Amino acid sequence: MLILGIETSCDETSAAVVEETGDTVRPWAIRSNVIASQVPIHREGGGVVPELASRQHIRDICGVVERALTDAHGGWADLGAIAVTLPTWRCAVDPQRGLPVWIGWDADASVVVEDDR
């Protein structure tokens, strides 16, 4: 089974595809791992700005996910599951902090609705 993982919790948009190997010692193999860093965007401000991070995630998410699938030599139909970063308690305390997380969540939800799984 192939699993697509999407990570958008802070200042990097990333996606990876892992494959179940059937080996008890190493049950998973990484088929691809793609990261779009936002370090240059946030460097001059001295830290991550959630609103800027969210906007950049929106710009990067589709390309990062598509490249992860391509690098893994797989496609949407080959996926058995999709995993995404979920909001934590910090998002309730500081809603701005949660903005980037929802980009990955929305991307995942869009795939599920489109694919009707």
C-alpha positions as CSV (number, residue, x, y, z in Angstrom):
1,M,0.0,0.0,0.0
2,L,1.2,3.5,-0.8
3,I,0.5,6.4,1.6
4,L,0.8,10.1,0.8
5,G,1.8,12.3,3.7
6,I,1.2,16.0,3.6
7,E,2.9,18.4,6.2
8,T,2.0,22.1,6.5
9,S,2.4,22.8,10.2
10,C,4.8,25.7,10.0
11,D,7.1,27.1,7.4
12,E,7.7,24.3,5.0
13,T,5.3,22.6,2.7
14,S,6.2,18.9,2.3
15,A,4.8,15.7,0.9
16,A,6.1,12.2,1.0
17,V,5.0,8.8,-0.4
18,V,5.8,5.7,1.7
19,E,5.2,2.1,0.7
20,E,4.4,-0.9,2.9
21,T,7.2,-3.4,2.5
22,G,5.9,-6.5,4.3
23,D,9.2,-6.6,6.2
24,T,8.7,-6.7,10.0
25,V,12.1,-5.0,10.6
26,R,11.5,-2.2,8.1
27,P,7.8,-2.1,7.4
28,W,7.9,1.1,5.4
29,A,10.1,2.4,2.5
30,I,10.3,6.0,1.5
31,R,9.5,6.4,-2.2
32,S,9.6,10.2,-2.3
33,N,10.1,13.2,-0.1
34,V,9.6,16.7,-1.4
35,I,10.0,19.9,0.7
36,A,9.4,23.5,-0.3
37,S,11.1,25.6,2.3
38,Q,9.9,29.1,3.4
39,V,13.1,30.0,5.3
40,P,14.0,32.9,3.0
41,I,10.5,34.4,3.3
42,H,10.5,34.4,7.1
43,R,14.2,35.1,7.7
44,E,14.0,38.9,7.6
45,G,11.2,39.0,10.2
46,G,13.1,36.8,12.6
47,G,10.5,34.1,12.8
48,V,7.5,32.5,11.1
49,V,4.6,34.7,10.3
50,P,1.5,32.4,10.1
51,E,-0.4,34.4,7.5
52,L,2.6,34.5,5.2
53,A,3.2,30.8,5.8
54,S,-0.4,30.0,4.9
55,R,-0.3,32.0,1.7
56,Q,2.9,30.3,0.6
57,H,1.5,26.8,1.4
58,I,-1.4,27.6,-0.9
59,R,1.1,28.5,-3.7
60,D,3.3,25.4,-3.1
61,I,0.9,22.6,-2.1
62,C,-0.2,21.3,-5.5
63,G,3.3,21.3,-7.0
64,V,4.8,19.6,-4.0
65,V,2.2,16.9,-3.9
66,E,2.3,16.2,-7.6
67,R,6.1,16.0,-7.6
68,A,6.0,13.6,-4.6
69,L,3.7,11.4,-6.6
70,T,5.8,11.6,-9.7
71,D,9.0,10.9,-7.9
72,A,7.4,7.9,-6.3
73,H,6.4,6.6,-9.7
74,G,2.8,6.5,-8.5
75,G,-0.5,8.3,-9.0
76,W,-3.6,9.2,-7.2
77,A,-5.2,5.8,-8.0
78,D,-2.2,4.0,-6.4
79,L,-2.8,5.6,-3.0
80,G,-4.3,3.5,-0.2
81,A,-4.4,6.4,2.3
82,I,-3.5,10.1,2.8
83,A,-2.2,11.4,6.0
84,V,-2.0,15.1,7.0
85,T,-0.8,17.2,9.9
86,L,-3.7,18.0,12.2
87,P,-4.2,21.1,14.3
88,T,-3.2,20.9,18.0
89,W,-4.3,22.5,21.1
90,R,-2.1,25.5,20.3
91,C,-4.4,26.4,17.4
92,A,-7.2,27.0,19.9
93,V,-5.0,29.1,22.0
94,D,-3.5,31.1,19.1
95,P,-5.7,30.7,16.0
96,Q,-3.1,32.4,13.8
97,R,-0.7,29.5,14.5
98,G,-3.2,27.1,13.1
99,L,-3.6,28.7,9.7
100,P,-0.8,26.8,7.9
101,V,-2.1,23.4,9.1
102,W,-5.5,23.9,7.5
103,I,-3.9,24.2,4.0
104,G,-2.8,20.6,4.2
105,W,-6.1,19.5,5.7
106,D,-8.0,21.3,2.9
107,A,-5.8,19.7,0.2
108,D,-6.5,16.3,1.7
109,A,-10.2,16.9,1.9
110,S,-10.3,18.1,-1.7
111,V,-8.6,14.8,-2.9
112,V,-11.1,12.7,-0.9
113,V,-14.1,14.5,-2.2
114,E,-12.8,14.4,-5.8
115,D,-11.9,10.7,-5.6
116,D,-15.1,9.8,-3.7
117,R,-13.2,7.5,-1.3
